[in-house]
């Protein structure tokens, strides 16, 4: 299964970055390979926010949509995502946020497996690179939104 982690320090408040990550419907505007997104359900219960959403990911003739369960834990400043449906056999991704002096350190860990064995092998080879590009996109978007000069 492809696994990768990335950590970045981004100049913004923790709440701003968390809001950016939870604004799933805007992903097609800045996340590489994200062609479409849709939120089906969003509800709060206690210190948790639950979101059910679709992401359509692709490049060229290849594209697929997967449904995910997103849980934001306000007390732990973490977001946990698992797959519900689509081309993924398994998905687990975790976001952790920690702010110090107006700089937020974000850690992003992804572990997934595609149902298609051949594509799984291809993704394993290039996944860390792809994850770095996605992290770059979030960092650039945060700079554009929160550090306007």
Backbone torsions as a table, in degrees:
resi	resn	phi	psi	omega
1	UNK	NA	133.4	175.5
2	UNK	-65.3	132.5	175.9
3	UNK	-134.1	143.1	177.2
4	UNK	-158.3	157.1	177.5
5	UNK	-137.9	149.1	175.5
6	UNK	-144.4	147.3	179.5
7	UNK	-134.8	135.7	-179.5
8	UNK	-138.5	150.2	169.8
9	UNK	-108.3	121.8	-174.7
10	UNK	-122.8	131.7	-177.5
11	UNK	-76.9	92.1	175.4
12	UNK	-175.2	169.7	177.5
13	UNK	-75.6	149.0	-178.8
14	UNK	-55.6	-44.9	-178.0
15	UNK	-61.3	-37.0	179.5
16	UNK	-64.4	-43.4	-178.4
17	UNK	-69.3	-39.7	176.9
18	UNK	-61.7	-44.9	177.9
19	UNK	-60.0	-39.1	179.2
20	UNK	-63.0	-44.9	179.8
21	UNK	-66.5	-36.8	-178.9
22	UNK	-79.8	-9.3	179.2
23	UNK	-85.1	62.4	-171.8
24	UNK	-58.1	-34.7	-177.1
25	UNK	-66.7	-15.3	178.0
26	UNK	-94.1	-4.8	-178.4
27	UNK	-51.6	-42.2	-178.7
28	UNK	-59.4	-20.5	179.8
29	UNK	-73.7	-23.6	-173.8
30	UNK	-145.2	-14.2	-178.3
31	UNK	-87.7	124.1	179.4
32	UNK	-57.5	140.5	176.1
33	UNK	70.2	0.1	177.2
34	UNK	-90.4	112.2	-175.4
35	UNK	-93.7	-29.1	-178.2
36	UNK	-159.7	158.1	176.0
37	UNK	-151.4	152.0	-179.8
38	UNK	-152.9	131.4	175.3
39	UNK	-97.8	127.4	179.7
40	UNK	-96.2	-34.1	-173.7
41	UNK	-150.1	140.5	177.8
42	UNK	-146.6	118.9	179.8
43	UNK	-147.1	151.0	178.3
44	UNK	-109.8	142.3	176.3
45	UNK	-147.7	114.2	-176.6
46	UNK	62.8	-131.0	179.1
47	UNK	-94.0	19.9	-178.1
48	UNK	-118.6	146.1	172.2
49	UNK	-117.0	126.9	-179.5
50	UNK	-111.1	131.2	179.0
51	UNK	-132.5	134.6	170.7
52	UNK	-111.4	123.9	-174.5
53	UNK	-144.9	155.6	172.2
54	UNK	-106.7	142.6	168.9
55	UNK	-125.7	133.6	172.8
56	UNK	-104.9	118.9	-176.1
57	UNK	-116.0	139.9	177.6
58	UNK	-178.6	172.2	176.1
59	UNK	-155.7	132.1	-178.7
60	UNK	59.8	-133.8	-177.4
61	UNK	-77.8	-9.0	-177.5
62	UNK	-95.5	124.0	173.6
63	UNK	-155.6	149.5	179.6
64	UNK	-153.8	154.1	-179.8
65	UNK	-114.4	134.7	174.5
66	UNK	-128.9	145.0	-179.7
67	UNK	-97.6	135.7	-178.5
68	UNK	-131.7	156.6	176.8
69	UNK	-107.6	117.2	-176.9
70	UNK	-111.7	127.8	178.7
71	UNK	-126.3	120.0	177.3
72	UNK	-102.8	121.9	178.8
73	UNK	-102.0	107.7	-175.7
74	UNK	-65.3	-36.3	-178.4
75	UNK	-68.6	-37.3	-176.7
76	UNK	-95.1	-3.2	-175.9
77	UNK	50.3	51.1	-178.8
78	UNK	-136.9	153.7	175.9
79	UNK	-125.8	131.0	-178.2
80	UNK	-122.9	127.5	-175.9
81	UNK	-124.6	133.2	173.4
82	UNK	-131.1	158.4	179.8
83	UNK	-86.8	149.4	176.1
84	UNK	-112.9	-33.5	-175.6
85	UNK	-162.4	160.2	176.2
86	UNK	118.6	-157.4	-173.4
87	UNK	-77.0	-4.0	-177.1
88	UNK	-92.8	131.7	174.0
89	UNK	-79.1	-33.7	-176.6
90	UNK	-153.4	137.5	172.5
91	UNK	-145.8	132.8	172.5
92	UNK	-144.4	117.6	175.7
93	UNK	-134.3	141.7	-174.8
94	UNK	-130.0	134.6	175.2
95	UNK	-115.1	135.0	174.5
96	UNK	-127.6	137.7	-176.5
97	UNK	-125.2	135.0	179.1
98	UNK	-143.9	122.4	-176.6
99	UNK	-104.6	138.6	173.4
100	UNK	-145.1	118.4	177.9
101	UNK	52.5	51.5	176.0
102	UNK	66.1	16.1	172.9
103	UNK	-120.8	128.7	-178.5
104	UNK	-107.1	126.0	173.7
105	UNK	-91.7	124.6	178.5
106	UNK	-116.5	131.3	174.4
107	UNK	-113.3	135.3	-177.3
108	UNK	-131.9	116.7	179.7
109	UNK	-115.9	133.4	179.4
110	UNK	-129.4	136.4	176.4
111	UNK	-138.1	119.2	-179.3
112	UNK	-149.3	165.0	175.0
113	UNK	-144.4	129.8	177.0
114	UNK	-83.1	153.6	176.8
115	UNK	-68.6	-31.9	-179.9
116	UNK	-82.9	111.7	-175.4
117	UNK	-59.4	-43.6	-178.8
118	UNK	-61.9	-47.8	178.7
119	UNK	-64.2	-32.8	178.1
120	UNK	-60.0	-42.9	179.2
121	UNK	-63.9	-44.2	179.3
122	UNK	-62.6	-45.9	-178.9
123	UNK	-63.1	-36.2	-179.7
124	UNK	-59.6	-37.8	-177.8
125	UNK	-68.9	-34.0	-172.1
126	UNK	-116.3	8.0	-170.5
127	UNK	-68.8	-41.5	179.4
128	UNK	-60.0	-40.0	177.2
129	UNK	-61.6	-46.6	-180.0
130	UNK	-63.1	-40.6	179.2
131	UNK	-65.2	-38.5	177.0
132	UNK	-63.3	-39.7	177.4
133	UNK	-63.6	-38.8	178.6
134	UNK	-66.9	-43.7	177.3
135	UNK	-61.2	-40.7	176.6
136	UNK	-58.8	-40.9	-178.7
137	UNK	-64.6	-41.7	177.8
138	UNK	-66.5	-39.6	179.4
139	UNK	-65.0	-44.1	179.1
140	UNK	-63.4	-43.0	-179.9
141	UNK	-63.7	-42.3	178.1
142	UNK	-62.9	-41.9	178.1
143	UNK	-61.6	-42.8	179.8
144	UNK	-63.8	-42.3	-174.8
145	UNK	-80.5	-37.5	-168.6
146	UNK	-112.7	-12.4	-177.6
147	UNK	-124.3	45.9	179.1
148	UNK	-67.8	129.2	-179.0
149	UNK	-109.2	NA	NA
